[in-house]
Amino acid sequence: MTLELAVRMLAGTLILFSLVMYYFVSPWWLLLTAFVGLNLFQSSLTKWCLAEKILKKLFFSSTSAAAR
């Protein structure tokens, strides 16, 4: 899995999770949906994404890239 696909999967998972939590728990969970959407919009303009940096550090280290 590429880093770009991992970021998309994380964003989609967070959106679906927040919608489920909105339905079963509280409407305040829609703020998470808005945050993810704003982060996607901001990253498309600035080409900088915090989630990408975190995922890269956690799962896409330079040692795993050398093993491919």
C-alpha positions, 0 to 999 in steps of 0.5 A, spaced: 500 500 500 502 506 498 502 512 502 497 516 498 492 510 499 493 510 506 492 517 507 485 516 503 483 510 507 485 514 514 480 520 511 475 515 509 475 511 515 475 517 520 469 520 516 465 513 516 466 513 524 464 520 525 458 519 521 456 512 525 458 516 532 453 522 529 447 517 528 448 513 535 451 518 540 451 525 538 451 531 533 457 533 535 461 528 532 460 531 525 465 536 527 470 530 526 467 530 519 468 537 518 475 537 520 477 531 516 474 535 510 478 541 511 484 538 512 483 534 505 482 541 502 488 545 506 492 539 504 490 540 496 492 547 496 499 547 500 501 540 499 502 539 506 498 534 510 500 532 518 496 525 517 501 523 511 507 525 516 504 521 521 503 515 517 510 516 514 513 516 520 509 510 523 508 505 517 513 507 512 520 508 515 526 508 510 528 501 513 521 498 510 522 501 503 529 498 503 526 491 504 522 492 497 
